Amino acid sequence: MYYSSGNYEAFAHPVKPEGVDGKSAYLVGSGLAALSAACFLVRDAQMKGENVHILEKDPIPGGACDGYKYEDVGYVMRGGREMDNHFECMWDLFRSIPSIEDERYSVLDEYYWLNKADPNYSLCRATEKCGQDAHTDGKFGLSDKGAMEILKLFMTPDEKLYDKKITDFFDSDVLDSNFWLYWRTMFAFENWHSALEMKRYLQRYIHHIGGLPDFTALRFTRYNQYESMILPMVHYLESFGVQFHYGVKVTNVAFDCANPEKKRATRIDIIKDGKESCIDLTENDLVFITNGGCVENSTIGSQNTPAPMKSEIKEGGGWDLWRKIAAQDPSFGHPDKFCYDPELSNWMSATITTLDQRIVPYIKKICKRDPFGGKVVTGGIVTVKDSGWLLSWTLNRQQQFRDQPKDQLCVWVYGLFTDKPGDFVKKPMRDCTGKEICMEWLYHIGVPTDQIEEMAEHSANTVPCMMPYIDAFFMPRTAGDRPDVVPQGAVNFAFLGQFAETARDTIFTTEYSIRTGMEAVYTLLNVDRGVPEVWGSVYDIRDLLHATVALRDGKKITDMEMGLVEKLALKEGLKKLEGTEVEKLLKEYNVI
C-alpha cells in the first residue's frame, strides 16, 4: 500500500490482484469502516461479492451512522456528521456508489450539487440569556498569548504529546476564548482530552480555520447519515451479492502469533441465535475487525423515561472483543487506555421532533431562516454559551427523514456535561427524561417559562440517548495504544475504524473510517493503486498564513504585542523582504 496525491492515478482502475478469486473476507461489524472495506473489496480488489461476509450483531447495518424511527419512541439520530471537501478517500469511494434518489448519479454527484446550490453557513453560532445572540460575531477572541499556546502545540512533535492532556498546553487564554467555545462544541473535545489529537485536528483542518466561526467550512448530506450514506452503500454491496449476516455476535478472533513475521487469524468465535460456533480460517480468509466502538453501550430513553448510563462492558461488544484480541499480541493495542473511565468519555444527545407550530417561531428567531424551506437551517450547531450542560443544537435540512411529515421538524440536541445540573430543570442531563431535556432546550431558546412544560409535553416528542464511550477515542494515548490498520507481520487480518492507527488523519470523522477500510484492503490484497494521502494543507504556506491571520481575528503580525528588540528585529526582517515574492505573499494574505 502506498499514498498518492494529484489526479494522475486517482481515476485509474486497478489491475485485478493475483489470487483474489480464491480468497474470502469476513468483516466484523457493519459500521462505515466495514462497509467501506467491503466496497473497496468488490470495486478495487475485485473480490467476488458472494465471498464477502459482513457479520453484524444488530438487526440493521450502519454502526454509529444511524437515523431511525423507532415505532415505540420516535425519530432518533444519535449523532451527526460534518464533512469537508478534502475527505479524499470518502469522495474516491462515493463517486462509485449510485444515489438511491436517482441511480444515474453517484452519491458524490448528489452531495456536490446539493452543497453547491445550497452552501452551508451559520447566521448565529452561539446564544445566551434565553435565546439572545451571544455576539461572538465570527471572532476567536484570542490574546497573543493564547495564539502562541496554539502555535506551540501545533509545532510540538507527536512523541512529546504522548499521554498529554489539552490542559497541559492551554490555559485560560485559550480555554476562556470564543475559539475554544467553537472548537470544543464542534468536535466534542473536553479539556482533559488528548493534546495529540488536538494537534492532529489543528494540522488536518488548518485550511478551514477561517470557516469555523460561521461553519462555511462544512458540508452536510441531504438526509440523516443512515439514509444518505449507509443505505446507498448497502444497496451497492447487495448488487454484487455481498452476504450480510445479522444477529451474529463475534465474541473473539483467535490468532497464531508464534512467528512475529507471520501473524495469522485462525478462527472467529460467534454466537448466533444463542448458539456458540466458530469459523475456521486459512491464509486465504481475510478478516477485517472493527475494534472498540464509540456507540457501544448506548441507551435510548423516551419522552417520559431517561436514557440510563450503562457502562458495563459485555461479551459480543466491540470493547470486550478488542480486550480478548489485545491479550494475544502487544501489537494489537491497549483498549483500556480508551474505555477505562466512561465518566471521561460520555455525552448525551436527544432528538426533538416538533408536533405543531408553537416552537417554530423561536427557532426562526435564532437561525434567521425558514426551517421548512428544505435548505440550510442553522448551518451547524448553535451553542448555548451559558448552559450548565454546555448544550448545543442543530437543524439540518428538513425533512431529515424521507418519511418525516412535512409539518414536523427534527432537532438534534447534545450536551457535553451530563453530570451538571441544568439551568431550568435543575437536574443532570443524564437523569432527565426526553420531556425534561426538551424543557431545558426550550428555556434556552427563549420560550416563556410559564409555557415551557406544556409545550415540551404536547408540542414535541423528545428521545434522549446516553453514550458512555462516545469520546473514548479522544482519551490521552501513546504510540501503540491503537493497533496499526495492518500490524507488522499480519498475513490475513486488519483493524478498521476509529481505534485503528493511520498517519496524520483525525478520528471522529467519516473520512477516518473510510480511510482505514481503503488502507486495509489495499494492503492485504496488494491493490496497485495509491490511497489518497491526507490533504496536505498543513504543508501549504498559503493556508498557514491565512490561518495565522484568521486565528488573530485579522490582526497583522505588526500588531502583536512585543518588546522593543523584537519590534526592531521584525522591522529589519520585513525591510529585507521588500520587493520580493515573499513580501507580495505576506501582503496578499494580510500578514503585513
NUBANU-193698 format. One line per 2 residues: number of its first residue (from 1); their letters; for each residue x, y, z of C-alpha. Coordinates in nm, 2 decimals. Layout:
<atoms>
NUM = a = X/Y/Z ~ ... .
</atoms>
This chain:
<atoms>
1 = my = 0.00/0.00/0.00 ~ 0.13/0.35/-0.08 .
3 = ys = 0.00/0.70/-0.08 ~ -0.06/0.92/-0.38 .
5 = sg = -0.17/1.28/-0.45 ~ -0.30/1.47/-0.75 .
7 = ny = -0.52/1.31/-1.02 ~ -0.27/1.11/-1.22 .
9 = ea = -0.39/0.78/-1.08 ~ -0.69/0.90/-0.90 .
11 = fa = -0.93/0.76/-1.16 ~ -0.72/0.46/-1.27 .
13 = hp = -0.89/0.12/-1.25 ~ -0.66/-0.13/-1.06 .
15 = vk = -0.54/-0.45/-1.22 ~ -0.72/-0.75/-1.06 .
17 = pe = -0.49/-0.87/-0.77 ~ -0.34/-1.21/-0.82 .
19 = gv = -0.52/-1.49/-0.65 ~ -0.82/-1.28/-0.54 .
21 = dg = -1.07/-1.53/-0.68 ~ -0.96/-1.79/-0.43 .
23 = ks = -1.00/-1.56/-0.13 ~ -1.28/-1.48/0.11 .
25 = ay = -1.33/-1.19/0.35 ~ -1.51/-1.16/0.69 .
27 = lv = -1.59/-0.82/0.82 ~ -1.66/-0.78/1.19 .
29 = gs = -1.93/-0.51/1.22 ~ -2.12/-0.32/0.96 .
31 = gl = -2.03/0.04/1.05 ~ -1.90/0.29/0.80 .
33 = aa = -1.54/0.15/0.81 ~ -1.65/-0.21/0.75 .
35 = ls = -1.90/-0.12/0.47 ~ -1.62/0.09/0.31 .
37 = aa = -1.38/-0.20/0.32 ~ -1.64/-0.42/0.16 .
39 = cf = -1.69/-0.17/-0.12 ~ -1.32/-0.15/-0.18 .
41 = lv = -1.30/-0.53/-0.19 ~ -1.56/-0.56/-0.47 .
43 = rd = -1.47/-0.24/-0.66 ~ -1.09/-0.23/-0.65 .
45 = aq = -0.98/-0.57/-0.53 ~ -1.25/-0.72/-0.75 .
47 = mk = -1.33/-1.00/-0.50 ~ -1.65/-1.19/-0.57 .
49 = ge = -1.93/-1.05/-0.38 ~ -2.05/-1.38/-0.25 .
51 = nv = -1.71/-1.43/-0.09 ~ -1.76/-1.12/0.12 .
53 = hi = -1.93/-1.18/0.46 ~ -2.04/-0.90/0.69 .
55 = le = -2.10/-1.02/1.05 ~ -2.33/-0.78/1.24 .
57 = kd = -2.47/-0.83/1.59 ~ -2.76/-0.58/1.54 .
59 = pi = -3.06/-0.63/1.30 ~ -2.96/-0.34/1.08 .
61 = pg = -2.62/-0.20/0.95 ~ -2.46/0.13/0.99 .
63 = ga = -2.30/0.13/1.34 ~ -2.27/0.49/1.47 .
65 = cd = -2.41/0.63/1.14 ~ -2.77/0.58/1.23 .
67 = gy = -3.10/0.76/1.18 ~ -3.41/0.55/1.25 .
69 = ky = -3.78/0.58/1.35 ~ -3.84/0.35/1.64 .
71 = ed = -4.21/0.28/1.64 ~ -4.24/0.29/2.02 .
73 = vg = -4.04/0.61/2.08 ~ -4.00/0.82/1.76 .
75 = yv = -3.72/0.95/1.54 ~ -3.36/0.90/1.67 .
77 = mr = -3.03/1.04/1.55 ~ -2.75/0.96/1.80 .
79 = gg = -2.51/1.19/1.62 ~ -2.44/1.38/1.31 .
81 = re = -2.16/1.40/1.06 ~ -1.97/1.71/0.95 .
83 = md = -1.78/1.67/0.62 ~ -1.54/1.88/0.42 .
85 = nh = -1.43/1.90/0.05 ~ -1.10/1.73/0.13 .
87 = fe = -1.22/1.40/0.26 ~ -1.02/1.23/-0.02 .
89 = cm = -1.09/0.87/0.05 ~ -1.46/0.93/0.11 .
91 = wd = -1.51/1.11/-0.22 ~ -1.30/0.85/-0.40 .
93 = lf = -1.55/0.59/-0.28 ~ -1.87/0.77/-0.31 .
95 = rs = -1.81/0.86/-0.68 ~ -1.88/0.49/-0.74 .
97 = ip = -2.18/0.45/-0.52 ~ -2.51/0.51/-0.70 .
99 = si = -2.75/0.75/-0.54 ~ -3.08/0.59/-0.42 .
101 = ed = -3.26/0.91/-0.52 ~ -3.15/0.88/-0.89 .
103 = er = -2.92/0.60/-0.99 ~ -2.80/0.80/-1.29 .
105 = ys = -2.59/0.99/-1.04 ~ -2.34/0.89/-0.77 .
107 = vl = -2.37/0.98/-0.40 ~ -2.08/1.22/-0.47 .
109 = de = -2.28/1.39/-0.75 ~ -2.58/1.42/-0.52 .
111 = yy = -2.38/1.56/-0.24 ~ -2.17/1.80/-0.45 .
113 = wl = -2.46/1.97/-0.63 ~ -2.67/1.99/-0.31 .
115 = nk = -2.39/2.18/-0.13 ~ -2.31/2.39/-0.45 .
117 = ad = -2.67/2.51/-0.48 ~ -2.72/2.55/-0.10 .
119 = pn = -2.38/2.62/0.06 ~ -2.36/2.59/0.43 .
121 = ys = -2.32/2.88/0.67 ~ -2.45/2.98/1.01 .
123 = lc = -2.62/3.31/1.10 ~ -2.60/3.26/1.47 .
125 = ra = -2.32/3.04/1.62 ~ -2.40/3.10/1.99 .
127 = te = -2.67/3.23/2.22 ~ -2.70/3.33/2.58 .
129 = kc = -2.96/3.47/2.82 ~ -3.25/3.26/2.69 .
131 = gq = -3.21/3.28/2.31 ~ -3.03/3.61/2.27 .
133 = da = -2.74/3.62/2.02 ~ -2.41/3.59/2.22 .
135 = ht = -2.25/3.81/1.96 ~ -1.94/3.60/1.91 .
137 = dg = -1.95/3.78/1.57 ~ -1.71/3.55/1.40 .
139 = kf = -1.43/3.64/1.63 ~ -1.20/3.39/1.80 .
141 = gl = -1.11/3.64/2.08 ~ -0.76/3.50/2.13 .
143 = sd = -0.50/3.70/2.31 ~ -0.14/3.70/2.17 .
145 = kg = -0.05/3.46/2.45 ~ -0.34/3.23/2.36 .
147 = am = -0.24/3.23/1.99 ~ 0.11/3.14/2.09 .
149 = ei = -0.01/2.85/2.30 ~ -0.19/2.71/2.00 .
151 = lk = 0.11/2.76/1.78 ~ 0.33/2.58/2.04 .
153 = lf = 0.10/2.28/2.03 ~ 0.09/2.29/1.65 .
155 = mt = 0.47/2.28/1.63 ~ 0.53/2.01/1.90 .
157 = pd = 0.64/1.67/1.77 ~ 0.40/1.38/1.83 .
159 = ek = 0.63/1.19/2.06 ~ 0.63/1.48/2.31 .
161 = ly = 0.25/1.47/2.32 ~ 0.20/1.11/2.42 .
163 = dk = -0.03/1.08/2.72 ~ -0.06/1.46/2.74 .
165 = ki = -0.38/1.65/2.80 ~ -0.51/1.96/2.63 .
167 = td = -0.48/2.14/2.96 ~ -0.10/2.06/2.96 .
169 = ff = -0.07/2.32/2.68 ~ -0.37/2.56/2.71 .
171 = ds = -0.46/2.78/3.00 ~ -0.74/3.04/3.04 .
173 = dv = -0.61/3.25/2.74 ~ -0.74/2.97/2.52 .
175 = ld = -0.99/2.79/2.73 ~ -1.20/3.11/2.80 .
177 = sn = -1.19/3.22/2.44 ~ -1.45/3.20/2.16 .
179 = fw = -1.20/2.98/1.98 ~ -1.24/2.71/2.25 .
181 = ly = -1.62/2.75/2.26 ~ -1.63/2.69/1.88 .
183 = wr = -1.38/2.41/1.88 ~ -1.49/2.20/2.18 .
185 = tm = -1.86/2.21/2.08 ~ -1.80/2.15/1.71 .
187 = fa = -1.57/1.85/1.77 ~ -1.69/1.74/2.12 .
189 = fe = -1.35/1.79/2.29 ~ -1.32/1.81/2.67 .
191 = nw = -1.04/1.99/2.84 ~ -0.89/1.66/2.97 .
193 = hs = -0.87/1.50/2.62 ~ -0.57/1.42/2.41 .
195 = al = -0.33/1.70/2.32 ~ -0.20/1.48/2.04 .
197 = em = -0.55/1.45/1.89 ~ -0.60/1.83/1.93 .
199 = kr = -0.27/1.89/1.74 ~ -0.38/1.64/1.47 .
201 = yl = -0.71/1.83/1.43 ~ -0.53/2.17/1.41 .
203 = qr = -0.30/2.04/1.14 ~ -0.56/1.84/0.95 .
205 = yi = -0.81/2.13/0.92 ~ -0.57/2.43/0.90 .
207 = hh = -0.73/2.52/0.57 ~ -1.06/2.56/0.74 .
209 = ig = -0.97/2.77/1.04 ~ -1.13/3.08/0.89 .
211 = gl = -1.45/2.89/0.83 ~ -1.50/2.76/1.18 .
213 = pd = -1.69/3.06/1.34 ~ -1.97/3.05/1.07 .
215 = ft = -1.94/2.69/0.95 ~ -1.87/2.78/0.59 .
217 = al = -1.60/2.51/0.62 ~ -1.87/2.24/0.65 .
219 = rf = -2.09/2.04/0.42 ~ -2.38/1.81/0.50 .
221 = tr = -2.59/1.54/0.34 ~ -2.95/1.59/0.24 .
223 = yn = -3.10/1.34/0.49 ~ -2.97/1.18/0.80 .
225 = qy = -2.64/0.99/0.77 ~ -2.81/0.65/0.76 .
227 = es = -3.04/0.72/0.46 ~ -2.78/0.94/0.28 .
229 = mi = -2.47/0.73/0.33 ~ -2.53/0.39/0.47 .
231 = lp = -2.83/0.28/0.26 ~ -2.66/0.36/-0.08 .
233 = mv = -2.36/0.16/0.03 ~ -2.57/-0.14/0.14 .
235 = hy = -2.76/-0.13/-0.19 ~ -2.43/-0.12/-0.38 .
237 = le = -2.29/-0.42/-0.19 ~ -2.61/-0.62/-0.23 .
239 = sf = -2.59/-0.57/-0.61 ~ -2.26/-0.75/-0.60 .
241 = gv = -2.40/-1.04/-0.39 ~ -2.22/-0.94/-0.07 .
243 = qf = -2.35/-1.15/0.22 ~ -2.50/-0.97/0.52 .
245 = hy = -2.53/-1.18/0.84 ~ -2.73/-1.01/1.10 .
247 = gv = -2.78/-1.12/1.46 ~ -2.42/-1.26/1.47 .
249 = kv = -2.21/-1.17/1.78 ~ -1.84/-1.21/1.73 .
251 = tn = -1.70/-1.29/2.07 ~ -1.34/-1.34/1.98 .
253 = va = -1.09/-1.38/1.70 ~ -0.81/-1.62/1.76 .
255 = fd = -0.45/-1.56/1.62 ~ -0.14/-1.76/1.57 .
257 = ca = 0.14/-1.52/1.66 ~ 0.42/-1.77/1.72 .
259 = np = 0.61/-1.63/1.42 ~ 0.61/-1.25/1.47 .
261 = ek = 0.68/-1.21/1.09 ~ 0.38/-1.41/1.00 .
263 = kr = 0.08/-1.35/1.23 ~ -0.24/-1.51/1.12 .
265 = at = -0.60/-1.50/1.22 ~ -0.71/-1.87/1.27 .
267 = ri = -1.07/-1.86/1.40 ~ -1.37/-1.64/1.45 .
269 = di = -1.59/-1.73/1.75 ~ -1.95/-1.63/1.71 .
271 = ik = -2.29/-1.66/1.88 ~ -2.59/-1.69/1.65 .
273 = dg = -2.95/-1.75/1.79 ~ -2.80/-1.82/2.13 .
275 = ke = -2.57/-2.09/1.99 ~ -2.19/-2.08/2.00 .
277 = sc = -1.99/-2.18/1.69 ~ -1.68/-2.08/1.51 .
279 = id = -1.55/-2.00/1.16 ~ -1.21/-2.17/1.09 .
281 = lt = -0.98/-1.95/0.88 ~ -0.70/-2.01/0.64 .
283 = en = -0.45/-1.76/0.50 ~ -0.69/-1.70/0.21 .
285 = dl = -0.96/-1.59/0.45 ~ -0.92/-1.23/0.53 .
287 = vf = -1.06/-1.08/0.85 ~ -1.14/-0.71/0.89 .
289 = it = -1.20/-0.62/1.26 ~ -1.38/-0.31/1.39 .
291 = ng = -1.22/-0.29/1.73 ~ -1.37/-0.08/2.01 .
293 = gc = -1.68/0.13/1.95 ~ -1.78/0.48/2.02 .
295 = ve = -2.15/0.40/2.04 ~ -2.11/0.07/2.24 .
297 = ns = -2.34/0.06/2.54 ~ -2.56/0.34/2.41 .
299 = ti = -2.90/0.35/2.56 ~ -3.22/0.52/2.43 .
301 = gs = -3.49/0.67/2.66 ~ -3.82/0.82/2.56 .
303 = qn = -4.04/1.12/2.62 ~ -4.11/1.01/2.97 .
305 = tp = -3.80/0.79/3.06 ~ -3.43/0.88/3.09 .
307 = ap = -3.16/0.71/2.89 ~ -2.97/0.52/3.16 .
309 = mk = -2.59/0.52/3.19 ~ -2.49/0.15/3.13 .
311 = se = -2.11/0.13/3.11 ~ -2.06/-0.24/3.19 .
313 = ik = -1.87/-0.40/2.91 ~ -2.03/-0.72/2.79 .
315 = eg = -1.95/-1.01/2.57 ~ -2.02/-0.95/2.20 .
317 = gg = -1.94/-0.58/2.21 ~ -1.65/-0.40/2.05 .
319 = wd = -1.46/-0.34/2.37 ~ -1.48/-0.69/2.50 .
321 = lw = -1.37/-0.82/2.16 ~ -1.08/-0.59/2.15 .
323 = rk = -0.97/-0.68/2.50 ~ -0.96/-1.05/2.40 .
325 = ia = -0.77/-0.97/2.08 ~ -0.53/-0.74/2.25 .
327 = aq = -0.44/-1.01/2.51 ~ -0.29/-1.22/2.23 .
329 = dp = -0.02/-0.98/2.10 ~ 0.13/-0.64/2.21 .
331 = sf = 0.08/-0.50/1.86 ~ -0.30/-0.53/1.88 .
333 = gh = -0.33/-0.22/2.10 ~ -0.44/-0.13/2.45 .
335 = pd = -0.82/-0.09/2.47 ~ -0.83/0.01/2.84 .
337 = kf = -0.64/0.33/2.76 ~ -0.97/0.44/2.60 .
339 = cy = -1.25/0.27/2.79 ~ -1.12/0.27/3.14 .
341 = dp = -1.35/0.56/3.27 ~ -1.67/0.64/3.09 .
343 = el = -1.71/0.95/3.31 ~ -1.43/1.10/3.10 .
345 = sn = -1.58/0.99/2.76 ~ -1.96/1.03/2.78 .
347 = wm = -2.20/1.28/2.65 ~ -2.57/1.28/2.56 .
349 = sa = -2.78/1.36/2.26 ~ -3.15/1.40/2.21 .
351 = ti = -3.37/1.41/1.90 ~ -3.66/1.65/1.94 .
353 = tt = -3.95/1.62/1.69 ~ -4.19/1.91/1.68 .
355 = ld = -4.56/1.81/1.67 ~ -4.71/2.15/1.59 .
357 = qr = -4.61/2.51/1.50 ~ -4.57/2.66/1.85 .
359 = iv = -4.19/2.61/1.88 ~ -4.11/2.71/1.53 .
361 = py = -4.10/3.09/1.58 ~ -3.83/3.06/1.85 .
363 = ik = -3.62/2.85/1.61 ~ -3.67/3.11/1.33 .
365 = ki = -3.57/3.40/1.55 ~ -3.23/3.24/1.63 .
367 = ck = -3.14/3.08/1.29 ~ -3.30/3.36/1.09 .
369 = rd = -3.43/3.12/0.82 ~ -3.74/2.93/0.74 .
371 = pf = -3.68/2.57/0.87 ~ -3.94/2.43/0.63 .
373 = gg = -3.76/2.56/0.32 ~ -3.57/2.24/0.25 .
375 = kv = -3.24/2.43/0.26 ~ -2.97/2.50/0.52 .
377 = vt = -3.14/2.60/0.86 ~ -2.90/2.66/1.14 .
379 = gg = -2.59/2.57/0.93 ~ -2.44/2.37/1.21 .
381 = iv = -2.47/2.37/1.58 ~ -2.59/2.67/1.79 .
383 = tv = -2.41/2.66/2.12 ~ -2.58/2.79/2.44 .
385 = kd = -2.29/2.97/2.59 ~ -2.43/3.00/2.94 .
387 = sg = -2.57/2.65/2.96 ~ -2.47/2.43/3.26 .
389 = wl = -2.49/2.13/3.03 ~ -2.29/2.32/2.75 .
391 = ls = -2.59/2.25/2.53 ~ -2.58/2.28/2.15 .
393 = wt = -2.84/2.21/1.90 ~ -2.89/2.20/1.52 .
395 = ln = -3.15/2.17/1.25 ~ -3.00/2.03/0.93 .
397 = rq = -3.20/2.04/0.61 ~ -3.56/1.93/0.67 .
399 = qq = -3.70/1.69/0.63 ~ -3.42/1.48/0.79 .
401 = fr = -3.60/1.16/0.73 ~ -3.77/1.07/0.40 .
403 = dq = -4.09/0.97/0.57 ~ -4.09/1.26/0.81 .
405 = pk = -4.42/1.46/0.80 ~ -4.36/1.79/0.62 .
407 = dq = -4.51/1.99/0.90 ~ -4.26/1.85/1.16 .
409 = lc = -3.90/1.93/1.23 ~ -3.63/1.71/1.37 .
411 = vw = -3.39/1.89/1.60 ~ -3.07/1.73/1.72 .
413 = vy = -2.95/1.84/2.07 ~ -2.64/1.74/2.27 .
415 = gl = -2.48/1.83/2.60 ~ -2.11/1.78/2.69 .
417 = ft = -2.16/1.80/3.06 ~ -2.41/1.52/3.15 .
419 = dk = -2.34/1.53/3.53 ~ -2.40/1.90/3.58 .
421 = pg = -2.74/2.04/3.68 ~ -2.95/2.22/3.41 .
423 = df = -3.04/2.59/3.43 ~ -3.41/2.54/3.42 .
425 = vk = -3.47/2.17/3.50 ~ -3.21/2.18/3.78 .
427 = kp = -3.11/1.81/3.72 ~ -2.81/1.65/3.55 .
429 = mr = -2.89/1.58/3.19 ~ -2.83/1.20/3.24 .
431 = dc = -3.12/1.19/3.49 ~ -3.36/1.37/3.26 .
433 = tg = -3.65/1.23/3.05 ~ -3.69/1.34/2.70 .
435 = ke = -3.96/1.59/2.80 ~ -3.72/1.74/3.06 .
437 = ic = -3.44/1.78/2.81 ~ -3.68/1.95/2.58 .
439 = me = -3.78/2.18/2.86 ~ -3.42/2.28/2.92 .
441 = wl = -3.38/2.35/2.54 ~ -3.70/2.55/2.52 .
443 = yh = -3.58/2.76/2.81 ~ -3.25/2.84/2.63 .
445 = ig = -3.42/2.93/2.30 ~ -3.64/3.19/2.48 .
447 = vp = -3.98/3.02/2.54 ~ -4.16/3.19/2.83 .
449 = td = -4.11/2.99/3.14 ~ -4.49/2.95/3.21 .
451 = qi = -4.53/2.78/2.87 ~ -4.23/2.55/2.88 .
453 = ee = -4.36/2.24/3.04 ~ -4.69/2.23/2.85 .
455 = ma = -4.50/2.29/2.52 ~ -4.24/2.02/2.59 .
457 = eh = -4.52/1.77/2.67 ~ -4.76/1.85/2.38 .
459 = sa = -4.57/2.03/2.11 ~ -4.27/1.79/2.09 .
461 = nt = -4.16/1.44/2.12 ~ -3.80/1.40/2.26 .
463 = vp = -3.59/1.09/2.27 ~ -3.27/1.10/2.48 .
465 = cm = -2.96/0.89/2.41 ~ -2.67/0.83/2.65 .
467 = mp = -2.34/0.73/2.50 ~ -2.08/0.63/2.77 .
469 = yi = -1.79/0.58/2.52 ~ -1.87/0.84/2.25 .
471 = da = -1.55/1.03/2.31 ~ -1.33/0.74/2.41 .
473 = ff = -1.10/0.79/2.11 ~ -1.01/1.14/2.24 .
475 = mp = -0.85/0.99/2.56 ~ -0.48/1.07/2.60 .
477 = rt = -0.27/0.80/2.44 ~ 0.07/0.70/2.33 .
479 = ag = 0.23/0.51/2.04 ~ 0.09/0.16/2.01 .
481 = dr = -0.23/0.22/2.21 ~ -0.42/0.19/1.88 .
483 = pd = -0.31/-0.10/1.65 ~ -0.19/-0.02/1.31 .
485 = vv = -0.46/-0.08/1.04 ~ -0.24/-0.38/0.93 .
487 = pq = 0.00/-0.47/1.21 ~ 0.36/-0.56/1.13 .
489 = ga = 0.37/-0.93/1.02 ~ -0.01/-0.96/0.97 .
491 = vn = -0.09/-1.21/0.69 ~ -0.47/-1.21/0.67 .
493 = fa = -0.62/-0.95/0.91 ~ -0.66/-0.58/0.96 .
495 = fl = -0.82/-0.34/1.20 ~ -1.08/-0.09/1.10 .
497 = gq = -1.24/0.23/1.23 ~ -1.18/0.49/1.49 .
499 = fa = -0.95/0.28/1.71 ~ -0.71/0.17/1.43 .
501 = et = -0.40/0.38/1.37 ~ -0.33/0.56/1.04 .
503 = ar = -0.09/0.85/0.98 ~ -0.20/1.22/1.01 .
505 = dt = -0.58/1.17/0.98 ~ -0.83/1.26/1.26 .
507 = if = -1.07/1.03/1.43 ~ -1.44/1.10/1.48 .
509 = tt = -1.48/1.16/1.11 ~ -1.63/0.97/0.82 .
511 = ey = -1.30/1.01/0.63 ~ -1.11/0.83/0.90 .
513 = si = -1.34/0.52/0.89 ~ -1.33/0.51/0.51 .
515 = rt = -0.96/0.56/0.50 ~ -0.89/0.27/0.73 .
517 = gm = -1.11/0.05/0.51 ~ -0.92/0.15/0.20 .
519 = ea = -0.58/0.11/0.35 ~ -0.67/-0.23/0.49 .
521 = vy = -0.80/-0.37/0.16 ~ -0.52/-0.22/-0.05 .
523 = tl = -0.25/-0.36/0.19 ~ -0.38/-0.72/0.24 .
525 = ln = -0.46/-0.76/-0.13 ~ -0.17/-0.56/-0.27 .
527 = vd = -0.40/-0.34/-0.48 ~ -0.18/-0.15/-0.72 .
529 = rg = -0.33/0.20/-0.68 ~ -0.25/0.48/-0.45 .
531 = vp = -0.45/0.56/-0.14 ~ -0.51/0.94/-0.15 .
533 = ev = -0.29/1.10/0.11 ~ -0.44/1.32/0.38 .
535 = wg = -0.49/1.66/0.23 ~ -0.16/1.85/0.26 .
537 = sv = -0.28/2.19/0.37 ~ -0.05/2.18/0.67 .
539 = yd = 0.24/2.19/0.42 ~ 0.09/2.48/0.22 .
541 = ir = 0.23/2.82/0.32 ~ -0.08/2.99/0.19 .
543 = dl = -0.31/2.80/0.43 ~ -0.07/2.86/0.71 .
545 = lh = -0.06/3.23/0.65 ~ -0.44/3.25/0.62 .
547 = at = -0.49/3.06/0.94 ~ -0.23/3.27/1.13 .
549 = va = -0.42/3.59/1.05 ~ -0.77/3.43/1.09 .
551 = lr = -0.69/3.30/1.44 ~ -0.59/3.65/1.55 .
553 = dg = -0.92/3.79/1.40 ~ -0.75/3.96/1.11 .
555 = kk = -0.47/4.13/1.31 ~ -0.14/4.17/1.12 .
557 = it = 0.19/4.05/1.25 ~ 0.29/4.41/1.32 .
559 = dm = 0.00/4.44/1.56 ~ 0.14/4.18/1.80 .
561 = em = 0.25/4.29/2.15 ~ 0.63/4.27/2.16 .
563 = gl = 0.93/4.43/2.31 ~ 1.15/4.69/2.15 .
565 = ve = 1.41/4.44/2.05 ~ 1.15/4.22/1.88 .
567 = kl = 1.00/4.52/1.71 ~ 1.33/4.63/1.57 .
569 = al = 1.41/4.27/1.45 ~ 1.08/4.24/1.28 .
571 = ke = 1.12/4.58/1.11 ~ 1.46/4.48/0.99 .
573 = gl = 1.34/4.14/0.86 ~ 1.05/4.30/0.67 .
575 = kk = 1.28/4.55/0.52 ~ 1.49/4.27/0.37 .
577 = le = 1.18/4.12/0.21 ~ 1.09/4.45/0.03 .
579 = gt = 1.04/4.39/-0.34 ~ 1.04/4.01/-0.32 .
581 = ev = 0.78/3.74/-0.39 ~ 0.77/3.67/-0.01 .
583 = ek = 0.66/4.03/0.05 ~ 0.39/4.00/-0.21 .
585 = ll = 0.27/3.68/-0.05 ~ 0.26/3.83/0.30 .
587 = ke = 0.06/4.13/0.18 ~ -0.18/3.91/-0.02 .
589 = yn = -0.27/3.71/0.29 ~ -0.28/4.03/0.51 .
591 = vi = 0.00/3.92/0.73 ~ 0.16/4.26/0.68 .
</atoms>
